[in-house]
Amino acid sequence: MRTGLILAALMLAAACSSPQEIQSARTAADQARASIDANDAAAFYQHTTPGYRAVTSAAQTAQMITAIHYALGACGPAGEPTNTTWNRSTNGYFITLTYARACDKGPLTETYVMSMDTNPPRLQGFNFNSPALLPAIAESAEHQPAQPDNDNGDSQQPANVDTAQ
């Protein structure tokens, strides 16, 4: 019985992240955010994992960061995370940090999924959301040239694509 309790306690402790790991993930997220604030997609992309790069190109990353700046303007500091979670699985060990920021044109929610299997941690996924993005997406679609949807030259407006992971 005592051995079972000790084993259960060890398993519970192994499932949690240490304060040092959470701080390391926060530091890496802060670096990614600084790249966004500087409109530096190359620096942001440099700190991503191969898993991120497999689904999001450097060009898509640059478009994403440009969209944030265009739709929201300058953003204030992030402060403390509004949510912190961790996940250990056969796919790796990840800490997810969610932040809320006030920007010139509206609020911004950012979620950083940090891979803790690398040293320092690297960005595995990034998601951003803001009501201020909706008018910018609509305006962007209005300014896109019509594109053929098949070989006979018929055209349609391009659909918005969600590149979030």
OpenMM code with the backbone's topology and positions (N, CA, C; nanometers):
from openmm import Vec3, app, unit

residues = "MET ARG THR GLY LEU ILE LEU ALA ALA LEU MET LEU ALA ALA ALA CYS SER SER PRO GLN GLU ILE GLN SER ALA ARG THR ALA ALA ASP GLN ALA ARG ALA SER ILE ASP ALA ASN ASP ALA ALA ALA PHE TYR GLN HIS THR THR PRO GLY TYR ARG ALA VAL THR SER ALA ALA GLN THR ALA GLN MET ILE THR ALA ILE HIS TYR ALA LEU GLY ALA CYS GLY PRO ALA GLY GLU PRO THR ASN THR THR TRP ASN ARG SER THR ASN GLY TYR PHE ILE THR LEU THR TYR ALA ARG ALA CYS ASP LYS GLY PRO LEU THR GLU THR TYR VAL MET SER MET ASP THR ASN PRO PRO ARG LEU GLN GLY PHE ASN PHE ASN SER PRO ALA LEU LEU PRO ALA ILE ALA GLU SER ALA GLU HIS GLN PRO ALA GLN PRO ASP ASN ASP ASN GLY ASP SER GLN GLN PRO ALA ASN VAL ASP THR ALA GLN".split()
positions = [
    Vec3(0.0824, -0.1181, 0.0000),
    Vec3(0.0000, 0.0000, 0.0000),
    Vec3(0.0875, 0.1255, 0.0000),
    Vec3(0.1873, 0.1268, 0.0861),
    Vec3(0.2757, 0.2426, 0.0964),
    Vec3(0.3520, 0.2620, -0.0340),
    Vec3(0.3972, 0.1544, -0.0963),
    Vec3(0.4681, 0.1626, -0.2233),
    Vec3(0.3775, 0.2211, -0.3309),
    Vec3(0.2502, 0.1820, -0.3298),
    Vec3(0.1543, 0.2351, -0.4265),
    Vec3(0.1338, 0.3841, -0.4109),
    Vec3(0.1285, 0.4329, -0.2877),
    Vec3(0.1129, 0.5763, -0.2636),
    Vec3(0.2357, 0.6542, -0.3082),
    Vec3(0.3516, 0.5976, -0.2817),
    Vec3(0.4758, 0.6635, -0.3243),
    Vec3(0.4817, 0.6690, -0.4765),
    Vec3(0.4467, 0.5588, -0.5418),
    Vec3(0.4469, 0.5554, -0.6877),
    Vec3(0.3469, 0.6561, -0.7444),
    Vec3(0.2285, 0.6650, -0.6858),
    Vec3(0.1277, 0.7612, -0.7311),
    Vec3(0.1775, 0.9043, -0.7136),
    Vec3(0.2428, 0.9331, -0.6026),
    Vec3(0.2965, 1.0673, -0.5781),
    Vec3(0.4057, 1.1015, -0.6790),
    Vec3(0.4913, 1.0058, -0.7113),
    Vec3(0.5966, 1.0294, -0.8097),
    Vec3(0.5381, 1.0534, -0.9486),
    Vec3(0.4346, 0.9783, -0.9837),
    Vec3(0.3713, 0.9976, -1.1140),
    Vec3(0.3045, 1.1344, -1.1226),
    Vec3(0.2409, 1.1768, -1.0150),
    Vec3(0.1778, 1.3076, -1.0117),
    Vec3(0.2826, 1.4179, -1.0240),
    Vec3(0.3921, 1.4034, -0.9545),
    Vec3(0.4993, 1.5035, -0.9611),
    Vec3(0.5596, 1.5092, -1.1006),
    Vec3(0.5725, 1.3944, -1.1666),
    Vec3(0.6301, 1.3911, -1.3010),
    Vec3(0.5379, 1.4568, -1.4031),
    Vec3(0.4085, 1.4598, -1.3771),
    Vec3(0.3126, 1.5167, -1.4706),
    Vec3(0.3111, 1.6687, -1.4666),
    Vec3(0.3642, 1.7298, -1.3645),
    Vec3(0.3623, 1.8748, -1.3488),
    Vec3(0.4903, 1.9368, -1.4034),
    Vec3(0.4801, 2.0618, -1.4387),
    Vec3(0.5966, 2.1356, -1.4831),
    Vec3(0.6573, 2.2091, -1.3654),
    Vec3(0.7886, 2.2172, -1.3654),
    Vec3(0.8558, 2.2894, -1.2581),
    Vec3(0.8463, 2.4393, -1.2851),
    Vec3(0.8605, 2.5206, -1.1816),
    Vec3(0.8609, 2.6663, -1.2024),
    Vec3(0.9702, 2.7103, -1.3006),
    Vec3(1.0846, 2.6405, -1.3000),
    Vec3(1.1926, 2.6758, -1.3926),
    Vec3(1.1515, 2.6468, -1.5375),
    Vec3(1.0798, 2.5355, -1.5598),
    Vec3(1.0359, 2.5033, -1.6955),
    Vec3(0.9328, 2.6044, -1.7446),
    Vec3(0.8414, 2.6412, -1.6579),
    Vec3(0.7407, 2.7403, -1.6962),
    Vec3(0.8077, 2.8737, -1.7266),
    Vec3(0.9044, 2.9130, -1.6453),
    Vec3(0.9761, 3.0389, -1.6709),
    Vec3(1.0534, 3.0318, -1.8025),
    Vec3(1.1126, 2.9183, -1.8313),
    Vec3(1.1846, 2.9003, -1.9570),
    Vec3(1.0890, 2.9136, -2.0764),
    Vec3(0.9701, 2.8543, -2.0655),
    Vec3(0.8698, 2.8655, -2.1716),
    Vec3(0.8250, 3.0112, -2.1862),
    Vec3(0.8063, 3.0798, -2.0743),
    Vec3(0.7650, 3.2200, -2.0786),
    Vec3(0.8712, 3.3072, -2.1445),
    Vec3(0.9969, 3.2813, -2.1142),
    Vec3(1.1058, 3.3576, -2.1758),
    Vec3(1.1058, 3.3377, -2.3271),
    Vec3(1.0875, 3.2136, -2.3707),
    Vec3(1.0831, 3.1851, -2.5149),
    Vec3(0.9617, 3.2521, -2.5796),
    Vec3(0.8471, 3.2494, -2.5130),
    Vec3(0.7274, 3.3166, -2.5659),
    Vec3(0.7509, 3.4677, -2.5727),
    Vec3(0.8184, 3.5233, -2.4735),
    Vec3(0.8505, 3.6665, -2.4738),
    Vec3(0.9374, 3.7025, -2.5945),
    Vec3(1.0323, 3.6146, -2.6285),
    Vec3(1.1178, 3.6387, -2.7452),
    Vec3(1.0354, 3.6362, -2.8735),
    Vec3(0.9447, 3.5399, -2.8832),
    Vec3(0.8582, 3.5324, -3.0012),
    Vec3(0.7719, 3.6587, -3.0107),
    Vec3(0.7169, 3.7023, -2.8984),
    Vec3(0.6334, 3.8225, -2.8956),
    Vec3(0.7150, 3.9455, -2.9357),
    Vec3(0.8380, 3.9535, -2.8898),
    Vec3(0.9238, 4.0665, -2.9274),
    Vec3(0.9456, 4.0691, -3.0791),
    Vec3(0.9562, 3.9524, -3.1405),
    Vec3(0.9697, 3.9448, -3.2867),
    Vec3(0.8429, 3.9953, -3.3548),
    Vec3(0.7277, 3.9604, -3.2990),
    Vec3(0.6007, 4.0091, -3.3541),
    Vec3(0.5950, 4.1606, -3.3419),
    Vec3(0.6262, 4.2117, -3.2234),
    Vec3(0.6195, 4.3563, -3.2003),
    Vec3(0.7151, 4.4326, -3.2909),
    Vec3(0.8278, 4.3708, -3.3256),
    Vec3(0.9260, 4.4341, -3.4148),
    Vec3(0.8924, 4.4096, -3.5620),
    Vec3(0.7815, 4.3371, -3.5878),
    Vec3(0.7416, 4.2995, -3.7238),
    Vec3(0.8545, 4.2242, -3.7935),
    Vec3(0.9211, 4.1359, -3.7190),
    Vec3(1.0368, 4.0607, -3.7674),
    Vec3(1.0003, 3.9120, -3.7797),
    Vec3(0.9382, 3.8777, -3.8927),
    Vec3(0.8938, 3.7403, -3.9148),
    Vec3(1.0111, 3.6431, -3.9211),
    Vec3(1.1251, 3.6865, -3.9730),
    Vec3(1.2414, 3.5980, -3.9828),
    Vec3(1.2888, 3.5565, -3.8434),
    Vec3(1.2940, 3.6505, -3.7506),
    Vec3(1.3353, 3.6172, -3.6136),
    Vec3(1.2326, 3.5265, -3.5473),
    Vec3(1.1041, 3.5533, -3.5695),
    Vec3(0.9982, 3.4682, -3.5148),
    Vec3(1.0144, 3.3254, -3.5672),
    Vec3(1.0304, 3.3118, -3.6982),
    Vec3(1.0398, 3.1803, -3.7631),
    Vec3(1.1644, 3.1038, -3.7180),
    Vec3(1.2701, 3.1750, -3.6879),
    Vec3(1.3954, 3.1139, -3.6433),
    Vec3(1.3764, 3.0363, -3.5122),
    Vec3(1.2802, 3.0771, -3.4314),
    Vec3(1.2588, 3.0147, -3.3007),
    Vec3(1.1455, 2.9126, -3.3015),
    Vec3(1.1132, 2.8582, -3.4203),
    Vec3(1.0072, 2.7583, -3.4308),
    Vec3(1.0658, 2.6183, -3.4453),
    Vec3(0.9821, 2.5192, -3.4200),
    Vec3(1.0239, 2.3788, -3.4327),
    Vec3(1.0031, 2.3298, -3.5761),
    Vec3(1.0661, 2.2181, -3.6110),
    Vec3(1.0369, 2.1573, -3.7412),
    Vec3(0.8875, 2.1250, -3.7572),
    Vec3(0.8193, 2.0906, -3.6482),
    Vec3(0.6763, 2.0634, -3.6556),
    Vec3(0.5962, 2.1858, -3.6981),
    Vec3(0.6317, 2.3026, -3.6473),
    Vec3(0.5674, 2.4275, -3.6886),
    Vec3(0.5964, 2.4534, -3.8360),
    Vec3(0.7219, 2.4370, -3.8736),
    Vec3(0.7627, 2.4653, -4.0115),
    Vec3(0.7018, 2.3683, -4.1119),
    Vec3(0.6636, 2.2501, -4.0664),
    Vec3(0.6018, 2.1521, -4.1564),
    Vec3(0.4623, 2.1961, -4.1996),
    Vec3(0.3957, 2.2783, -4.1192),
    Vec3(0.2593, 2.3197, -4.1523),
    Vec3(0.2448, 2.4687, -4.1799),
    Vec3(0.3470, 2.5489, -4.1481),
    Vec3(0.3400, 2.6934, -4.1680),
    Vec3(0.4712, 2.7411, -4.2296),
    Vec3(0.4620, 2.7953, -4.3487),
    Vec3(0.5822, 2.8416, -4.4185),
    Vec3(0.6300, 2.9749, -4.3628),
    Vec3(0.7501, 3.0131, -4.4010),
    Vec3(0.8028, 3.1443, -4.3617),
    Vec3(0.7159, 3.2555, -4.4203),
    Vec3(0.6675, 3.2374, -4.5432),
    Vec3(0.5818, 3.3379, -4.6057),
    Vec3(0.4485, 3.3502, -4.5316),
    Vec3(0.3900, 3.2385, -4.4904),
    Vec3(0.2652, 3.2436, -4.4139),
    Vec3(0.2870, 3.3120, -4.2786),
    Vec3(0.4011, 3.2852, -4.2185),
    Vec3(0.4337, 3.3487, -4.0907),
    Vec3(0.4453, 3.4997, -4.1087),
    Vec3(0.5113, 3.5426, -4.2158),
    Vec3(0.5241, 3.6861, -4.2428),
    Vec3(0.3871, 3.7490, -4.2654),
    Vec3(0.2982, 3.6809, -4.3382),
    Vec3(0.1631, 3.7325, -4.3602),
    Vec3(0.0863, 3.7442, -4.2286),
    Vec3(0.1032, 3.6455, -4.1425),
    Vec3(0.0346, 3.6447, -4.0134),
    Vec3(0.0798, 3.7640, -3.9290),
    Vec3(0.2090, 3.7859, -3.9215),
    Vec3(0.2617, 3.8959, -3.8400),
    Vec3(0.2214, 4.0304, -3.9001),
    Vec3(0.2228, 4.0416, -4.0317),
    Vec3(0.1775, 4.1639, -4.0976),
    Vec3(0.0299, 4.1891, -4.0679),
    Vec3(-0.0508, 4.0836, -4.0681),
    Vec3(-0.1944, 4.0978, -4.0389),
    Vec3(-0.2167, 4.1503, -3.8982),
    Vec3(-0.1393, 4.1023, -3.8037),
    Vec3(-0.1520, 4.1500, -3.6662),
    Vec3(-0.1242, 4.2998, -3.6607),
    Vec3(-0.0166, 4.3435, -3.7251),
    Vec3(0.0189, 4.4860, -3.7235),
    Vec3(-0.0842, 4.5703, -3.7973),
    Vec3(-0.1292, 4.5220, -3.9118),
    Vec3(-0.2248, 4.5976, -3.9923),
    Vec3(-0.3581, 4.6124, -3.9187),
    Vec3(-0.4074, 4.5033, -3.8631),
    Vec3(-0.5403, 4.5047, -3.8017),
    Vec3(-0.5421, 4.5682, -3.6628),
    Vec3(-0.4330, 4.5543, -3.5882),
    Vec3(-0.4360, 4.5935, -3.4473),
    Vec3(-0.3488, 4.7124, -3.4120),
    Vec3(-0.2553, 4.7484, -3.4964),
    Vec3(-0.1637, 4.8563, -3.4627),
    Vec3(-0.0657, 4.8111, -3.3561),
    Vec3(-0.0116, 4.9040, -3.2832),
    Vec3(0.0843, 4.8716, -3.1771),
    Vec3(0.0108, 4.8075, -3.0593),
    Vec3(0.0775, 4.7105, -2.9984),
    Vec3(0.0189, 4.6403, -2.8836),
    Vec3(0.1008, 4.6675, -2.7582),
    Vec3(0.0317, 4.6707, -2.6466),
    Vec3(0.0961, 4.6918, -2.5183),
    Vec3(0.1590, 4.5643, -2.4654),
    Vec3(0.2136, 4.5705, -2.3458),
    Vec3(0.2796, 4.4529, -2.2875),
    Vec3(0.1790, 4.3421, -2.2570),
    Vec3(0.2311, 4.2206, -2.2481),
    Vec3(0.1451, 4.1041, -2.2257),
    Vec3(0.1153, 4.0807, -2.0786),
    Vec3(0.2061, 4.1128, -1.9914),
    Vec3(0.1849, 4.0846, -1.8497),
    Vec3(0.1915, 3.9351, -1.8207),
    Vec3(0.1199, 3.8932, -1.7185),
    Vec3(0.1186, 3.7524, -1.6786),
    Vec3(0.0284, 3.6717, -1.7716),
    Vec3(0.0590, 3.5439, -1.7934),
    Vec3(-0.0310, 3.4614, -1.8752),
    Vec3(-0.1692, 3.4519, -1.8098),
    Vec3(-0.2728, 3.4509, -1.8926),
    Vec3(-0.4080, 3.4311, -1.8418),
    Vec3(-0.4371, 3.2820, -1.8231),
    Vec3(-0.3561, 3.1981, -1.8862),
    Vec3(-0.3719, 3.0535, -1.8735),
    Vec3(-0.2379, 2.9872, -1.9034),
    Vec3(-0.2045, 2.8861, -1.8248),
    Vec3(-0.0835, 2.8072, -1.8467),
    Vec3(-0.1210, 2.6603, -1.8319),
    Vec3(-0.0890, 2.5809, -1.9342),
    Vec3(-0.1143, 2.4371, -1.9269),
    Vec3(0.0096, 2.3635, -1.9744),
    Vec3(0.0205, 2.2376, -1.9390),
    Vec3(0.1302, 2.1551, -1.9869),
    Vec3(0.0751, 2.0213, -2.0293),
    Vec3(0.1458, 1.9606, -2.1237),
    Vec3(0.1021, 1.8341, -2.1805),
    Vec3(0.2248, 1.7491, -2.2127),
    Vec3(0.2277, 1.6318, -2.1557),
    Vec3(0.3311, 1.5338, -2.1896),
    Vec3(0.2618, 1.4189, -2.2599),
    Vec3(0.3114, 1.3840, -2.3786),
    Vec3(0.2520, 1.2740, -2.4546),
    Vec3(0.3607, 1.2085, -2.5378),
    Vec3(0.3203, 1.1136, -2.6195),
    Vec3(0.4172, 1.0487, -2.7082),
    Vec3(0.4665, 1.1464, -2.8147),
    Vec3(0.3969, 1.2584, -2.8326),
    Vec3(0.4393, 1.3613, -2.9285),
    Vec3(0.5380, 1.4591, -2.8688),
    Vec3(0.5591, 1.4550, -2.7376),
    Vec3(0.6536, 1.5448, -2.6741),
    Vec3(0.5963, 1.6095, -2.5500),
    Vec3(0.6692, 1.7071, -2.5025),
    Vec3(0.6348, 1.7803, -2.3813),
    Vec3(0.6153, 1.9260, -2.4199),
    Vec3(0.4959, 1.9806, -2.3925),
    Vec3(0.4600, 2.1149, -2.4348),
    Vec3(0.4017, 2.1946, -2.3188),
    Vec3(0.4367, 2.3215, -2.3135),
    Vec3(0.3739, 2.4158, -2.2225),
    Vec3(0.3028, 2.5194, -2.3096),
    Vec3(0.1745, 2.5417, -2.2806),
    Vec3(0.0931, 2.6363, -2.3561),
    Vec3(0.0648, 2.7568, -2.2682),
    Vec3(0.0933, 2.8739, -2.3219),
    Vec3(0.0762, 3.0004, -2.2503),
    Vec3(-0.0190, 3.0900, -2.3288),
    Vec3(-0.1202, 3.1423, -2.2626),
    Vec3(-0.2149, 3.2327, -2.3264),
    Vec3(-0.2026, 3.3697, -2.2596),
    Vec3(-0.1984, 3.4729, -2.3431),
    Vec3(-0.1832, 3.6104, -2.2961),
    Vec3(-0.2928, 3.6980, -2.3567),
    Vec3(-0.3306, 3.8012, -2.2850),
    Vec3(-0.4228, 3.9027, -2.3357),
    Vec3(-0.3483, 4.0353, -2.3403),
    Vec3(-0.3595, 4.1030, -2.4550),
    Vec3(-0.2929, 4.2327, -2.4692),
    Vec3(-0.3898, 4.3358, -2.5242),
    Vec3(-0.3687, 4.4594, -2.4860),
    Vec3(-0.4451, 4.5709, -2.5417),
    Vec3(-0.3626, 4.6319, -2.6547),
    Vec3(-0.4271, 4.6483, -2.7704),
    Vec3(-0.3610, 4.7077, -2.8864),
    Vec3(-0.4349, 4.8353, -2.9253),
    Vec3(-0.3746, 4.9137, -3.0125),
    Vec3(-0.4338, 5.0411, -3.0535),
    Vec3(-0.5759, 5.0255, -3.1075),
    Vec3(-0.6027, 4.9160, -3.1803),
    Vec3(-0.7321, 4.9006, -3.2473),
    Vec3(-0.8183, 4.7907, -3.1868),
    Vec3(-0.7801, 4.7389, -3.0700),
    Vec3(-0.8629, 4.6368, -3.0067),
    Vec3(-0.7808, 4.5383, -2.9266),
    Vec3(-0.8475, 4.4469, -2.8562),
    Vec3(-0.7773, 4.3478, -2.7740),
    Vec3(-0.7176, 4.2357, -2.8605),
    Vec3(-0.6164, 4.1722, -2.8086),
    Vec3(-0.5511, 4.0603, -2.8760),
    Vec3(-0.5287, 3.9484, -2.7755),
    Vec3(-0.5685, 3.8286, -2.8136),
    Vec3(-0.5385, 3.7095, -2.7353),
    Vec3(-0.4367, 3.6277, -2.8129),
    Vec3(-0.3257, 3.5932, -2.7477),
    Vec3(-0.2189, 3.5155, -2.8104),
    Vec3(-0.1995, 3.3864, -2.7321),
    Vec3(-0.1819, 3.2759, -2.8045),
    Vec3(-0.1530, 3.1477, -2.7417),
    Vec3(-0.0257, 3.0923, -2.8034),
    Vec3(0.0709, 3.0647, -2.7182),
    Vec3(0.2003, 3.0105, -2.7598),
    Vec3(0.2105, 2.8672, -2.7081),
    Vec3(0.2366, 2.7728, -2.7974),
    Vec3(0.2606, 2.6336, -2.7585),
    Vec3(0.4106, 2.6116, -2.7711),
    Vec3(0.4769, 2.5962, -2.6571),
    Vec3(0.6221, 2.5847, -2.6546),
    Vec3(0.6634, 2.4382, -2.6396),
    Vec3(0.7509, 2.3928, -2.7281),
    Vec3(0.8064, 2.2584, -2.7161),
    Vec3(0.9183, 2.2620, -2.6126),
    Vec3(0.9012, 2.1815, -2.5092),
    Vec3(1.0007, 2.1765, -2.4027),
    Vec3(1.1043, 2.0666, -2.4287),
    Vec3(1.0923, 2.0003, -2.5437),
    Vec3(1.1881, 1.8960, -2.5802),
    Vec3(1.3151, 1.9546, -2.6400),
    Vec3(1.3172, 2.0849, -2.6614),
    Vec3(1.4358, 2.1527, -2.7130),
    Vec3(1.4897, 2.2447, -2.6052),
    Vec3(1.6160, 2.2771, -2.6148),
    Vec3(1.6775, 2.3680, -2.5188),
    Vec3(1.7512, 2.4760, -2.5962),
    Vec3(1.7034, 2.5989, -2.5935),
    Vec3(1.5878, 2.6491, -2.5202),
    Vec3(1.4572, 2.6032, -2.5860),
    Vec3(1.3443, 2.6223, -2.5178),
    Vec3(1.2158, 2.5850, -2.5769),
    Vec3(1.1940, 2.6593, -2.7086),
    Vec3(1.1234, 2.5927, -2.7989),
    Vec3(1.0928, 2.6522, -2.9295),
    Vec3(0.9424, 2.6500, -2.9524),
    Vec3(0.8993, 2.7375, -3.0401),
    Vec3(0.7575, 2.7523, -3.0690),
    Vec3(0.7082, 2.6368, -3.1568),
    Vec3(0.6120, 2.5618, -3.1049),
    Vec3(0.5496, 2.4521, -3.1794),
    Vec3(0.4198, 2.4994, -3.2456),
    Vec3(0.3510, 2.5940, -3.1822),
    Vec3(0.2272, 2.6452, -3.2377),
    Vec3(0.1988, 2.7850, -3.1866),
    Vec3(0.1267, 2.8616, -3.2666),
    Vec3(0.0911, 2.9984, -3.2287),
    Vec3(-0.0479, 3.0257, -3.2817),
    Vec3(-0.1295, 3.0879, -3.1977),
    Vec3(-0.2646, 3.1250, -3.2374),
    Vec3(-0.2904, 3.2655, -3.1865),
    Vec3(-0.3598, 3.3445, -3.2660),
    Vec3(-0.3965, 3.4787, -3.2215),
    Vec3(-0.5410, 3.5042, -3.2611),
    Vec3(-0.6065, 3.5868, -3.1816),
    Vec3(-0.7465, 3.6140, -3.2067),
    Vec3(-0.7805, 3.7538, -3.1570),
    Vec3(-0.8661, 3.8216, -3.2340),
    Vec3(-0.9127, 3.9536, -3.1945),
    Vec3(-1.0349, 3.9893, -3.2778),
    Vec3(-1.1352, 4.0515, -3.2170),
    Vec3(-1.2481, 4.1004, -3.2959),
    Vec3(-1.2042, 4.2031, -3.4006),
    Vec3(-1.0950, 4.2710, -3.3764),
    Vec3(-1.0452, 4.3719, -3.4708),
    Vec3(-0.9939, 4.3094, -3.6001),
    Vec3(-0.9710, 4.1799, -3.6017),
    Vec3(-0.9229, 4.1137, -3.7225),
    Vec3(-1.0328, 4.0987, -3.8276),
    Vec3(-1.1577, 4.0900, -3.7864),
    Vec3(-1.2661, 4.0654, -3.8816),
    Vec3(-1.2789, 4.1741, -3.9878),
    Vec3(-1.2815, 4.3029, -3.9529),
    Vec3(-1.2880, 4.4051, -4.0583),
    Vec3(-1.1644, 4.4023, -4.1488),
    Vec3(-1.0483, 4.3736, -4.0920),
    Vec3(-0.9258, 4.3697, -4.1722),
    Vec3(-0.9299, 4.2536, -4.2712),
    Vec3(-0.9844, 4.1401, -4.2299),
    Vec3(-0.9957, 4.0256, -4.3207),
    Vec3(-1.0922, 4.0587, -4.4334),
    Vec3(-1.2062, 4.1196, -4.4006),
    Vec3(-1.3039, 4.1563, -4.5027),
    Vec3(-1.2446, 4.2570, -4.6004),
    Vec3(-1.1742, 4.3569, -4.5485),
    Vec3(-1.1126, 4.4576, -4.6342),
    Vec3(-1.0065, 4.3952, -4.7239),
    Vec3(-0.9282, 4.3050, -4.6695),
    Vec3(-0.8248, 4.2377, -4.7464),
    Vec3(-0.8866, 4.1564, -4.8597),
    Vec3(-0.9968, 4.0857, -4.8338),
    Vec3(-1.0633, 4.0050, -4.9359),
    Vec3(-1.1191, 4.0931, -5.0467),
    Vec3(-1.1685, 4.2125, -5.0115),
    Vec3(-1.2221, 4.3039, -5.1120),
    Vec3(-1.1140, 4.3533, -5.2073),
    Vec3(-0.9899, 4.3589, -5.1608),
    Vec3(-0.8807, 4.4114, -5.2416),
    Vec3(-0.8039, 4.3026, -5.3157),
    Vec3(-0.8433, 4.1779, -5.3006),
    Vec3(-0.7758, 4.0681, -5.3704),
    Vec3(-0.8305, 4.0587, -5.5125),
    Vec3(-0.7435, 4.0359, -5.6106),
    Vec3(-0.7934, 4.0176, -5.7467),
    Vec3(-0.8683, 3.8851, -5.7573),
    Vec3(-0.9679, 3.8824, -5.8454),
    Vec3(-1.0401, 3.7571, -5.8688),
    Vec3(-0.9428, 3.6555, -5.9263),
    Vec3(-0.9596, 3.5296, -5.8855),
    Vec3(-0.8694, 3.4239, -5.9312),
    Vec3(-0.9508, 3.3133, -5.9959),
    Vec3(-0.8980, 3.2546, -6.1049),
    Vec3(-0.9703, 3.1442, -6.1685),
    Vec3(-0.9832, 3.0261, -6.0725),
    Vec3(-1.1026, 2.9626, -6.0735),
    Vec3(-1.1219, 2.8471, -5.9872),
    Vec3(-1.1160, 2.7168, -6.0649),
    Vec3(-1.1047, 2.7252, -6.1987),
    Vec3(-1.0899, 2.6041, -6.2784),
    Vec3(-1.0264, 2.6396, -6.4113),
    Vec3(-1.0146, 2.5432, -6.4971),
    Vec3(-0.9439, 2.5629, -6.6242),
    Vec3(-1.0224, 2.6455, -6.7259),
    Vec3(-1.1533, 2.6642, -6.7067),
    Vec3(-1.2299, 2.7382, -6.8069),
    Vec3(-1.2313, 2.8884, -6.7812),
    Vec3(-1.1567, 2.9346, -6.6836),
    Vec3(-1.1421, 3.0767, -6.6594),
    Vec3(-1.2441, 3.1385, -6.5668),
    Vec3(-1.3414, 3.0597, -6.5176),
    Vec3(-1.4348, 3.1147, -6.4199),
    Vec3(-1.3556, 3.1658, -6.3013),
    Vec3(-1.4043, 3.2711, -6.2387),
    Vec3(-1.3298, 3.3251, -6.1266),
    Vec3(-1.4197, 3.3440, -6.0063),
    Vec3(-1.3549, 3.3539, -5.8938),
    Vec3(-1.4234, 3.3790, -5.7671),
    Vec3(-1.3263, 3.4479, -5.6740),
    Vec3(-1.3785, 3.5100, -5.5702),
    Vec3(-1.2916, 3.5708, -5.4698),
    Vec3(-1.2248, 3.4601, -5.3901),
    Vec3(-1.0980, 3.4777, -5.3521),
    Vec3(-1.0314, 3.3742, -5.2731),
    Vec3(-1.0934, 3.3610, -5.1338),
    Vec3(-1.0950, 3.2417, -5.0852),
    Vec3(-1.1481, 3.2158, -4.9500),
    Vec3(-1.0408, 3.2505, -4.8473),
    Vec3(-1.0858, 3.2916, -4.7290),
    Vec3(-0.9915, 3.3141, -4.6200),
    Vec3(-0.9434, 3.1801, -4.5702),
    Vec3(-0.8156, 3.1705, -4.5391),
    Vec3(-0.7564, 3.0460, -4.4950),
    Vec3(-0.7069, 3.0630, -4.3528),
    Vec3(-0.7440, 2.9701, -4.2680),
    Vec3(-0.6976, 2.9694, -4.1288),
    Vec3(-0.5687, 2.8889, -4.1222),
    Vec3(-0.4578, 2.9541, -4.0907),
    Vec3(-0.3289, 2.8839, -4.0824),
    Vec3(-0.2910, 2.8529, -3.9394),
    Vec3(-0.3846, 2.8726, -3.8454),
    Vec3(-0.3558, 2.8417, -3.7044),
    Vec3(-0.3390, 2.6923, -3.6886),
    Vec3(-0.2555, 2.6573, -3.5913),
    Vec3(-0.2272, 2.5162, -3.5702),
    Vec3(-0.3179, 2.4575, -3.4699),
] * unit.nanometer
topology = app.Topology()
chain = topology.addChain("A")
for resn in residues:
    res = topology.addResidue(resn, chain)
    for name in ("N", "CA", "C"):
        topology.addAtom(name, app.Element.getBySymbol(name[0]), res)
